[in-house]
């Protein structure tokens, strides 16, 4: 039954990933994510349902539009597959837990925000705020069902602490840290604080570590210069996601628990 549950979460992730592709494409362009139906950017032909099956449709069509053969970016199936894997891993991590929906909502938002940040160097409030609301409401429901009001209190504290830490960095160096990153940190702090307040520190540490390692690697390879901008949102997202799994073990090791 547990394997079936994980499989269901994987399929759900594939479906959500298909919707995230719409969000990633339309939100920066300030277009509705509801209407019209998805269409080929080359010929404008609306996609049939058979061409909207996550991952499979892209493989069957060999990455091209059925009508005009315009190439379809590989990012579409990668986002769908990545979301499916991320959801499945969360199912393994949390199991049938009242807080699982909150982490699913958050992860979906993080994937969309990361992709948008890579494209535009922006973290739109139109994605951040709905993700924060859905995540917070889901955790509130989980707190009432469990009941675990300690988790709820630490979630609030975690959000405030993470927001404050990055706000100070933004205040000192506004060119190095955008305010979108500050908002995103507050959102991540809520989820990490729910797990355990010290996990907030682990998530932020992993984010800065990943950004530093990749930044040095890109400079060493000549891909980026020292003054080139690198979007920090994806690193915040990765740091938080890794902390979902390794945050508590790291804290236990550090405190000798």
Secondary structure, 3 states (H helix, E strand, C coil): CHHHHHHHHHHHHHHHHHHHHHHHHHCCCCCCCCCCCCECCCCCCECCHHHCCCCHHHHHCCCECCCCCCECCCHHHHHHHHHHHHHHHHHHHHCCCCCHHHHHHHHHHHHHHHHHHHHHCCCCHHHHHHHHHHHHHHHHHHHHHHCCHHHHHHHHHHHHHHHHHHHHHHHHCCCCCCHHHHHHHHHHHHHHHHHCCCHHHHHHHHHHHHHHHHHHHHHHCCCCCCCCCCCCHHHHHHHHHHHHHHHHHHHHHHHCC
